[in-house]
Structures are given as C-alpha cells and as structure tokens.
C-alpha cells in the first residue's frame, strides 16, 4: 500500500522537544527562532527528515510556521488548518495565530524588542520570504541572524536519514519534448536577457527540464537536487551520487555534468569569481544561495524560475497523457463510488477501510506509480478539516446519516490526478443537499467560464463562491491550484483563489476546480475536477475570442445530494452533459454491476 495510517505527529511533541530546542538556541545566543514548514528545497511536501515544524510542535499540515522564543512559542496557520492546528498542537506551549490576520512578520514587528537576536536558517527561507522579516526587524529594532547549523538539527538527535531513491529517465513519449530541446529553449531565454546562467533549486524544475523523475518526496516523483543551466545550453546537475546511474548519464548526454549535491556551493562561488550574471527565483531559492553568489562577486538577477511557465503550459503529448490517465483513474473512482453506494452504506466501514479500498481499485491499473497525496478520507465531522489525514487514532466510521468526503489522486507515467467527491451515507438532510448544491453551482460556474486573454485565477475565484456568498457562507481555501504532468499535484505559477497572483491563465495549464463548504463539528463538502485551460475561440456575436476550461476528470456526481430546484436550466444541462461525457469516456470497461449503477446515477436530471 502507498499510504500508511500511523500517526506522524504527537500532541506531546511540544512538551518533549521545545526544551531541547531552547537549549540549542541558548547555546547559539538566540532569543528566538523562526521555523517555517519548508525544507531546503522550499517544498510543500517534505521528506521525514525535514519535518522540523512538526518535530517542535506536532503540527503535520503542509503549510504553516512558528516562532519559538526562549519563554513562549507561537504557531501560524491559515484557514485550511484552523481546526487541525488546535487538535495537534498543545495550547499550553503554543499560541494559535491566524494568517492573514497575523503573519510571523506581523507578530515580530509587534512583539520583537531592541537588542533581541532572532535566528533563521538561510536554507529554509526565500529572499522574498525573508524580506518581510527584515522589514519587521527594521521597525522593531531586533536583529535577524542567519544560523548554521539549524538549532533544531542539533536538538533532533534521532532524525531520519535523507532519502536516496534512484533518479531515473522519464520517457519522451510522456514528456513530448526532449530535454536538450528544453535546455536550448531556456538558454535562448537567458541569451535574450543577457544572462550567463540560471540557478534551479525547485525539484519540479529539475524533473521537467531534464525529463527525469525520482522518489525522494512521498507521493510526488521528485528527485531532490540542484542545477545550473547556462546560456550555451549546457547544464550542471547536482545529485547525491547514490541516486545516479549509468542509465541516467546516458539519458542526460554529454552536455549535462553530474556532481554531488554539496558541490553546488563551490559552483556558485566559481560563477561569482568569474563575474557571471545568474538568474535566481526570489520565491523558490534559499536565501543562502543568493548570499553565496553575491559574496563571491556574481551579479544576481532576481526573476521567475525560467522552467516554471513552460512546465505549467503543457504540450499536446502531456495533455493527451493527462486525459488518458484521468479516464483510467475515473474508472477506479467509479468502482469506488459504487462500493460506497452499496457495501459502505452499512454504517460499519471506517475511513481507513475506505482509503484502502480506493487504493486497491487504483492499483488494478498496472501503470499506477503512486498516489499523488495521502487520501483525505473524511467521515462526518472530520470532513470539516480541509486537509484532514486519517490515522489509527482519528479513524471514524462512515455513520448512517452522515457525509463522507474523499479527496485523492494517482501518479501515472502519463499524468497526475486529483479528484474530490462527497457522498451521503444513508439519507442526507435538506441542509446537506442545499449546501452540496450550492457548492455544485459554484463548480459549474467556474467550469463554464469564458474569459479574455490576460485573465488571472484571482479574477475568476468569486464565480465559484457566489452561490455560497448569497446565503452568508464561504470556504477558507483556494478554489484551484495548478497540477503537473506526472509531477506535483500542486504546481504554480497559476492559481485560482482570493490571493492576488498576477500570472494569467494560459492555454495548456491544468488547474483544479474545487469549491467547498465546511460545517465545524458536523461535515465537509467539496467537489473537485481538474480542467485544462483551452485556447481562445470566438463566441457568436462577440468581439474577442475567449479562453475557457475543458474538464478532464471523469466520475459521477452524487445524485441524491443534488437539490435540482436550486439549479437553473443551464446548470441542469451542464450536469447532464458532464454525465454524458462520463458515460462515453468510461465506456463499457466497468464491471456489469458498476456499469448498471453508474447508468442509474448519471441518468439525466
């Protein structure tokens, strides 16, 4: 099985580990330490050895940060984790701070004092992330001190070893574009900007640029490493030797050198000594690398990772692969939904039973490589935790009269999937049907959106929220994120949310469409499909061609949760048309009992 269910964290972590950390901080003459969730690659999902925030606090979410002072400690999370952080982190040792109301920089600006020394690990902070802390230090009068080694690493004496999984070639049939062609395109961009090299620190960019995959991060086929690409198209790839092979070298060719990962610092110093100009992404690169380049004499140009946008705008081979992966994944999901509608209606099935059953259905496809994240298998009140992870301690039964939310995905060689469905166990209440239908209305509104070139996800976000806003409801997470092609289930630079991100939606981008509603202590609802941004086409009578979305996730919606009286004729038509596509694309490859159930479930409303 790909997913495990043992608790990764412990509410006692704070009481056990904070004294050890404070001892190490005192030895480094620190009054405080900023602890982000990030690792040295600024990843969202971390290897076990990099879960520093969880080790000091017990918080296992994928986003958050803390400030540990010698006498107090403070945890910062956003609305996705309002409930989770209070369950996992002992309030006797940490205060709970809600972002965006109070960020770490806000807290330090208000509570930091002159003469205090606040430490930070320069390999865990980006330049842009650090700038807010620097501004707070300037206003409050405390000093920021880069520390190495990190005092957590000193205190954490039984830390797991870093992962050393093989880095392997990813076939051209899936990438649609050879690595040397990608490198030449990036090199041309560098030449146009008058730059000598670009430093690549994001594992997603390494995987995309070199057409390689790895297994260093759970559920994401990433190789952890660094790279430099130069204006002549050559590149230096820095990986742990244990992860390399003769096959990898042959795949990369003579224009790509492979060196141990720790050699990247020496390479940066050499670029600086030679007076080279180097492009670095201020949101993705550890500030420690930027300091090393500047100290050595390099001209550092801050700008977006040159791989980010071409990686996000998928080519035809990547799009075709993603569509195919979603059809096979949809067959597994439909088998699972049938199981939920039959065997799981007993009131005896647990969240872990359900997650294992779904994984078993997905594993019937021999091409499945992994799940794309730990399934959010959430019954009843656990569904109100947006990013819930079931463990043996939290495992609930799918009780009659409750809702069950399942957010899951698979990693296939031709695509990455991410789908959420909410189903009723027993008969749903009128309120449940009302809320589900309002979430569905928002989902449909975004699916049907047509928009001009230059439109950002931020501008579209309200479409998905309006049916909830109309009755005084909302949700505290983004409506959509980018998704990779056999890569990360969360991928930038595109985003659909309240956050103001300037990146326009471009043809070929894959995004999620996932509005939701969460009633604390009772249930959660989310409906998620993945969509491809389509090329501009004319609208009859219009003056400008408009982009749109193509839905590629294929699985039935919950028929008995749809209050048809709340849907317009156009919305009813959308549901019926979507279900027609589900029937056509999933076809007759399903078992006869599943096929019969699906046909009844997707019959026209």
C-alpha positions in Angstrom: 0.0 0.0 0.0 1.2 3.5 -0.8 -0.4 5.2 2.2 0.2 4.5 5.9 -2.1 5.3 8.8 0.2 5.5 11.8 0.2 9.0 13.4 3.1 11.0 12.2 2.9 13.6 14.9 2.1 13.7 18.6 0.5 16.4 20.7 3.3 15.8 23.2 6.0 16.9 20.7 5.9 20.4 22.1 6.4 19.4 25.7 9.2 17.0 24.8 11.1 18.9 22.1 10.8 22.6 22.9 13.2 22.3 25.9 15.7 20.6 23.7 15.4 23.3 21.1 15.7 26.2 23.6 18.9 24.7 25.0 20.3 24.7 21.5 19.1 28.2 20.8 20.7 29.5 24.0 24.0 27.9 23.0 23.8 30.0 19.8 22.8 33.1 21.8 19.4 33.4 20.2 16.4 34.9 21.8 14.1 33.4 19.1 13.9 31.3 16.1 11.7 31.5 13.0 10.6 27.9 11.9 9.0 27.7 8.5 7.4 24.5 7.3 9.7 24.5 4.3 12.7 22.3 3.7 16.0 23.2 1.9 14.1 22.9 -1.4 11.2 25.0 -0.2 8.9 22.0 -1.0 5.3 21.8 0.1 5.5 18.1 0.9 8.6 17.1 2.9 10.7 14.1 3.5 10.5 12.8 7.1 13.9 14.2 8.0 12.9 17.7 7.1 9.7 17.9 9.2 11.2 20.4 11.6 8.0 22.3 12.3 6.2 19.1 13.1 9.0 17.9 15.4 8.8 21.0 17.6 5.0 21.3 17.6 3.1 18.2 16.5 1.6 20.1 13.5 1.6 18.0 10.4 -0.1 20.3 7.9 1.6 21.2 4.6 1.7 24.9 5.3 2.4 26.9 8.4 5.3 28.3 10.5 6.2 29.1 14.1 8.3 31.5 16.2 9.9 29.9 19.2 11.2 32.3 21.8 13.0 31.3 25.0 9.9 31.6 27.0 7.0 31.5 24.6 6.1 29.9 21.2 3.6 30.8 18.5 2.1 28.8 15.7 0.9 30.5 12.4 -1.6 28.8 10.1 -4.3 29.8 7.6 -7.9 29.0 7.4 -7.3 25.5 6.0 -5.8 24.4 9.3 -7.9 26.3 11.9 -9.3 23.1 13.4 -6.3 20.8 12.7 -3.7 23.0 14.4 -5.8 23.1 17.6 -6.1 19.3 17.6 -2.4 18.7 17.1 -0.6 21.5 18.9 -0.7 21.8 22.6 -2.1 25.2 23.5 -0.2 25.1 26.8 3.0 25.6 24.8 1.9 27.4 21.7 -0.4 30.3 21.0 -2.5 30.0 17.8 -2.1 32.8 15.3 -4.3 33.0 12.2 -3.0 34.1 8.8 -3.6 36.5 7.2 -4.7 38.4 10.3 -1.3 37.9 11.9 1.8 36.7 10.0 5.1 35.8 11.6 6.5 39.2 10.4 3.4 41.0 11.9 4.0 39.2 15.2 7.7 40.1 15.3 7.0 43.7 14.4 4.6 44.0 17.4 6.5 41.8 20.0 10.1 41.9 18.9 12.3 44.0 21.2 15.5 46.0 20.7 18.6 44.0 21.3 16.9 40.7 20.7 18.5 38.2 18.3 16.1 36.3 16.2 17.6 33.4 14.2 16.6 31.9 10.9 18.1 29.1 8.8 19.1 30.7 5.4 18.4 27.5 3.6 14.8 27.4 4.7 13.8 30.9 3.6 13.4 32.5 0.2 14.6 36.1 -0.5 11.0 37.3 -0.7 10.0 35.4 2.4 12.9 36.9 4.4 12.2 40.4 3.2 9.1 40.7 5.4 11.1 39.6 8.4 13.8 42.1 7.6 11.2 44.9 7.4 9.8 43.8 10.8 13.3 43.8 12.3 14.0 47.3 10.9 10.8 48.7 12.6 11.0 46.8 15.9 14.8 47.1 16.4 15.6 43.4 16.9 18.3 41.8 14.7 17.9 38.8 12.4 20.8 36.3 12.4 21.4 33.6 9.9 22.3 30.4 11.8 24.1 27.3 10.7 23.6 24.6 11.8 19.9 25.0 12.5 19.4 24.6 16.3 16.6 22.1 15.5 19.0 19.9 13.7 21.3 20.0 16.8 18.4 19.1 19.2 16.8 16.5 16.9 19.3 13.7 17.6 17.2 10.8 16.2 16.4 12.5 12.9 15.7 10.1 10.0 18.2 9.8 7.2 17.6 11.8 4.0 16.0 9.8 1.1 18.3 8.4 -1.5 16.0 6.9 -4.1 17.2 6.5 -7.7 16.8 9.3 -10.2 15.5 7.8 -13.5 14.8 8.9 -17.0 11.2 9.9 -17.9 10.2 8.7 -21.4 9.9 11.2 -24.3 6.6 9.7 -25.2 5.2 11.2 -22.0 7.1 14.5 -22.0 6.5 15.3 -25.6 9.8 17.3 -25.8 13.4 16.1 -25.4 15.5 17.5 -22.6 18.1 19.0 -24.9 15.4 21.0 -26.7 14.1 22.3 -23.4 17.6 23.3 -22.4 18.1 25.1 -25.7 14.9 27.0 -25.2 15.9 28.1 -21.7 19.4 29.0 -23.0 17.8 31.2 -25.7 15.8 33.0 -22.9 19.0 33.6 -21.0 20.7 35.0 -24.0 17.8 37.3 -24.8 18.1 38.7 -21.3 21.9 39.0 -21.4 22.4 36.4 -18.6 25.1 33.8 -18.2 23.3 31.2 -16.1 20.2 30.3 -14.1 20.2 28.6 -10.7 17.4 26.0 -10.4 16.5 25.0 -6.9 13.0 23.6 -7.3 12.9 19.8 -7.7 9.9 20.2 -10.0 12.0 22.2 -12.4 14.8 19.6 -12.4 12.3 16.8 -13.2 10.8 18.8 -16.0 13.9 20.2 -17.6 16.0 17.0 -17.6 13.0 14.7 -18.2 13.8 12.7 -15.0 11.8 11.5 -12.1 12.6 10.3 -8.6 11.1 9.2 -5.3 12.6 11.5 -2.7 9.3 13.0 -1.7 6.3 11.0 -0.7 3.6 10.7 -3.4 5.5 13.1 -5.7 8.0 11.7 -8.2 10.7 14.3 -7.4 14.5 14.0 -7.4 15.9 16.3 -4.7 18.9 18.2 -6.1 20.0 21.5 -7.7 21.0 22.5 -11.2 22.7 25.3 -13.1 21.8 25.9 -16.8 24.0 28.1 -18.9 23.4 30.3 -21.9 25.0 27.8 -24.2 22.5 25.1 -23.3 24.9 23.0 -21.1 23.9 22.3 -17.6 25.3 21.1 -14.3 23.1 18.7 -12.3 23.8 18.2 -8.6 22.5 15.0 -7.1 23.6 12.6 -4.4 25.9 10.0 -6.1 23.7 7.2 -4.6 20.8 8.4 -6.8 22.7 8.4 -10.1 23.4 5.6 -12.6 24.9 4.8 -16.0 21.4 4.9 -17.5 20.9 8.4 -16.1 24.2 9.6 -17.5 23.4 8.2 -20.9 19.9 9.8 -20.9 21.3 13.2 -20.0 24.1 13.2 -22.6 27.5 14.9 -22.7 26.2 18.4 -22.3 25.0 17.8 -18.7 27.5 17.2 -16.0 26.5 15.3 -12.8 28.2 16.3 -9.5 27.4 15.6 -5.8 24.8 17.9 -4.4 27.1 19.6 -1.9 29.3 20.7 -4.9 26.7 23.3 -5.8 28.1 25.9 -3.4 31.6 25.6 -5.0 30.0 26.0 -8.4 28.2 29.2 -7.3 31.4 30.6 -5.9 33.1 30.0 -9.2 30.4 31.8 -11.1 30.8 34.7 -8.8 34.6 34.8 -9.1 34.2 34.8 -12.9 31.8 37.8 -12.6 28.9 36.0 -14.1 25.3 37.1 -14.1 22.9 34.5 -12.6 19.1 34.4 -12.7 17.6 33.3 -9.3 14.0 33.0 -8.3 13.5 35.0 -5.1 10.4 32.9 -4.2 12.0 29.5 -4.7 15.7 29.7 -4.0 17.1 29.6 -0.4 18.5 33.0 0.5 21.7 31.2 1.5 22.4 30.5 -2.2 21.8 34.1 -3.1 24.2 35.3 -0.4 26.8 32.8 -1.6 26.6 34.2 -5.2 26.7 37.8 -4.1 29.6 37.3 -1.7 31.6 35.6 -4.5 31.0 38.6 -6.8 28.2 37.4 -9.1 25.6 39.7 -10.4 22.3 38.2 -9.1 19.2 38.9 -11.2 16.0 38.1 -9.4 13.3 36.7 -11.6 10.9 33.8 -12.0 12.3 30.3 -12.5 12.6 30.0 -16.3 11.2 26.5 -16.2 8.0 27.4 -14.3 5.9 28.8 -17.1 6.8 26.3 -19.8 6.3 23.5 -17.3 2.9 24.8 -16.5 1.7 25.2 -20.1 1.6 21.6 -21.1 2.3 20.4 -24.7 0.0 18.2 -26.7 1.7 14.9 -25.5 1.3 15.9 -21.9 -2.3 16.9 -22.3 -3.2 13.7 -24.2 -1.4 11.7 -21.4 -3.3 13.6 -18.7 -6.6 13.0 -20.4 -5.8 9.3 -20.7 -4.7 9.0 -17.1 -7.9 10.7 -15.9 -10.1 8.2 -17.8 -8.3 5.2 -16.2 -8.4 7.0 -12.8 -12.1 7.7 -13.3 -12.8 4.0 -13.8 -11.2 3.3 -10.4 -13.1 6.2 -8.8 -16.4 5.0 -10.2 -15.8 1.4 -8.9 -15.1 3.0 -5.5 -18.2 5.2 -5.7 -20.3 2.1 -6.4 -18.7 0.4 -3.4 -19.6 3.5 -1.3 -23.2 3.3 -2.5 -23.5 -0.4 -1.7 -21.2 -2.1 0.8 -20.2 1.1 2.6 -23.8 2.0 3.5 -23.7 -0.4 6.4 -22.5 2.1 9.0 -19.6 -0.2 9.8 -17.0 0.9 7.3 -14.2 3.2 8.5 -12.2 6.0 6.9 -9.1 3.7 6.7 -11.2 0.9 5.1 -12.4 3.4 2.5 -8.9 4.8 1.8 -7.5 1.2 1.4 -10.4 0.2 -0.9 -9.8 3.2 -3.2 -6.1 2.4 -3.3 -6.9 -1.2 -4.2 -9.1 0.0 -7.1 -6.4 2.3 -8.4 -3.8 -0.4 -8.1 -5.8 -2.6 -10.6 -4.2 -0.3 -13.2 -0.6 -1.7 -13.6 0.6 1.7 -14.8 -0.1 3.3 -11.3 3.2 4.5 -9.8 1.9 6.0 -6.6 -0.8 8.1 -5.1 -0.4 11.8 -5.6 -1.0 12.7 -2.0 -2.3 10.9 1.1 -6.1 10.5 0.6 -8.3 12.8 2.6 -10.7 10.1 3.7 -13.0 12.1 6.0 -16.2 10.9 7.6 -18.7 13.2 9.4 -17.0 15.9 11.4 -13.6 15.0 10.1 -14.7 16.3 6.8 -14.7 19.8 8.2 -10.9 19.7 8.4 -10.0 20.8 4.9 -6.7 18.9 4.8 -7.6 16.0 7.1 -5.3 13.0 7.2 -6.8 9.8 8.7 -4.7 7.9 11.3 -5.4 5.0 13.5 -6.1 7.5 16.3 -8.6 9.7 14.3 -10.2 6.9 12.3 -14.0 7.3 12.2 -16.9 5.2 11.0 -18.9 6.2 8.0 -22.1 6.5 10.1 -25.6 6.4 8.7 -27.0 9.9 8.2 -23.5 11.5 7.7 -21.5 12.8 4.7 -18.2 11.3 3.6 -15.6 13.3 1.7 -12.8 11.7 -0.3 -10.1 13.8 -1.9 -7.5 11.6 -3.6 -5.3 11.2 -6.6 -2.9 9.0 -8.5 0.5 9.3 -10.1 0.7 7.7 -13.5 3.5 7.9 -16.1 1.3 9.9 -18.3 -0.5 12.1 -15.8 -1.3 13.2 -12.3 -4.9 13.1 -11.0 -6.7 14.9 -8.1 -10.4 14.4 -7.5 -12.8 15.1 -4.7 -16.2 13.6 -4.3 -18.7 13.9 -1.4 -21.3 11.2 -0.8 -24.2 10.6 1.6 -24.1 7.6 3.9 -27.8 6.9 4.3 -30.3 9.7 3.6 -28.9 13.3 3.6 -30.6 16.1 5.3 -32.2 19.0 3.4 -29.3 21.3 4.7 -26.7 18.8 3.3 -28.4 18.8 -0.1 -28.7 22.6 -0.1 -25.0 23.1 0.8 -23.9 20.4 -1.7 -25.9 22.0 -4.5 -24.5 25.5 -3.8 -21.0 24.1 -4.0 -22.0 22.4 -7.2 -23.4 25.7 -8.6 -20.1 27.4 -7.9 -18.2 24.4 -9.5 -20.4 24.7 -12.6 -20.0 28.5 -12.9 -16.2 28.1 -12.9 -16.4 25.2 -15.4 -18.5 27.2 -17.8 -16.4 30.4 -17.5 -15.2 32.1 -20.7 -12.6 34.8 -20.3 -10.3 37.0 -22.3 -6.6 36.7 -22.6 -4.7 38.1 -19.6 -7.3 37.0 -17.0 -5.9 35.6 -13.8 -7.3 33.0 -11.5 -7.9 35.7 -8.9 -10.4 37.4 -11.2 -12.4 34.1 -11.6 -12.4 33.0 -8.0 -15.6 34.8 -7.0 -17.6 32.8 -9.6 -17.2 29.7 -7.5 -18.1 31.4 -4.2 -21.1 33.5 -5.2 -23.8 30.8 -4.6 -22.4 30.4 -1.1 -21.9 34.1 -0.5 -25.6 34.7 -1.4 -26.6 32.9 1.8 -23.7 34.1 4.0 -21.4 31.1 3.5 -17.8 30.7 2.3 -14.7 28.5 2.5 -11.2 29.2 3.6 -9.1 27.6 0.9 -8.3 28.4 -2.7 -10.7 27.4 -5.4 -8.0 26.0 -7.7 -4.3 25.1 -8.0 -2.1 24.1 -10.8 -1.3 20.4 -11.4 1.7 18.8 -13.0 2.1 16.2 -15.7 3.3 13.1 -13.8 4.7 15.6 -11.3 3.4 17.7 -8.4 -0.3 17.7 -7.6 0.2 21.3 -6.5 2.1 23.3 -9.2 2.5 27.0 -9.9 2.6 29.7 -11.0 -1.1 29.7 -11.8 -3.7 29.7 -9.0 -7.5 30.4 -8.6 -8.0 31.9 -5.2 -8.6 35.1 -3.3 -4.9 35.7 -3.3 -3.8 38.2 -5.9 -1.4 36.4 -8.2 -0.6 38.2 -11.4 0.0 35.1 -13.5 -2.6 35.0 -16.3 -4.3 31.6 -17.1 -2.7 30.3 -20.3 -3.7 27.6 -22.8 -2.4 24.2 -21.7 -2.4 24.9 -18.0 -4.1 22.3 -15.8 -6.0 23.6 -12.8 -8.3 22.2 -10.1 -11.8 23.4 -9.7 -12.7 22.7 -6.1 -15.1 24.9 -4.2 -16.3 23.5 -0.8 -18.3 24.1 2.4 -17.3 23.1 5.9 -19.5 23.0 9.0 -17.3 22.6 12.0 -18.2 19.6 14.1 -20.6 18.1 11.5 -19.4 17.7 7.9 -17.5 18.9 4.9 -18.4 19.1 1.3 -16.0 19.6 -1.7 -16.4 18.8 -5.4 -13.2 18.8 -7.4 -12.5 18.2 -11.0 -9.3 19.0 -13.0 -9.6 21.3 -16.0 -7.4 22.3 -18.9 -7.3 26.0 -20.0 -8.3 26.0 -23.6 -7.1 28.2 -26.5 -9.2 31.3 -27.3 -12.1 30.7 -29.6 -14.8 33.1 -30.9 -18.2 33.5 -29.3 -21.1 34.0 -31.7 -21.8 37.8 -31.8 -18.8 38.6 -29.7 -15.8 40.8 -30.5 -13.0 39.0 -28.8 -12.0 35.3 -28.7 -12.3 33.8 -25.2 -10.4 31.1 -23.3 -12.3 28.5 -21.3 -11.9 25.2 -19.5 -12.1 21.6 -20.6 -13.0 19.3 -17.8 -10.8 16.1 -17.8 -11.9 14.4 -14.5 -14.5 11.8 -15.2 -16.6 10.3 -12.4 -20.3 10.6 -11.3 -21.5 13.4 -9.0 -23.7 12.5 -6.0 -27.2 12.4 -7.5 -29.0 12.2 -4.1 -27.2 15.3 -2.9 -28.4 17.5 -5.8 -31.4 19.7 -5.0 -32.5 20.2 -8.6 -34.9 23.0 -7.6 -31.8 25.2 -6.9 -30.3 24.6 -10.3 -31.0 26.7 -13.4 -31.9 25.1 -16.7 -28.3 25.9 -17.8 -26.8 24.3 -14.7 -29.0 21.2 -15.2 -27.9 20.9 -18.7 -24.2 21.2 -17.6 -24.7 18.3 -15.1 -26.4 16.1 -17.8 -23.8 16.9 -20.4 -20.9 16.2 -17.9 -22.5 12.8 -17.0 -22.9 12.0 -20.7 -19.2 12.5 -21.1 -18.5 10.3 -18.1 -20.6 7.6 -19.7 -18.9 7.9 -23.1 -15.3 8.0 -21.7 -15.6 5.4 -19.0 -17.4 3.2 -21.5 -18.2 -0.4 -21.0 -14.9 -1.3 -19.4 -16.5 -1.3 -16.0 -17.9 -4.5 -14.3 -21.6 -5.0 -15.1 -22.8 -4.2 -11.6 -20.8 -1.0 -11.6 -22.0 -0.1 -15.1 -25.6 -0.6 -14.1 -25.2 1.5 -11.0 -23.4 4.3 -12.9 -26.0 4.4 -15.6 -28.7 5.0 -13.0 -26.6 7.5 -11.1 -25.9 9.6 -14.2 -29.3 9.4 -15.8 -30.5 12.9 -17.0 -31.8 15.0 -14.2 
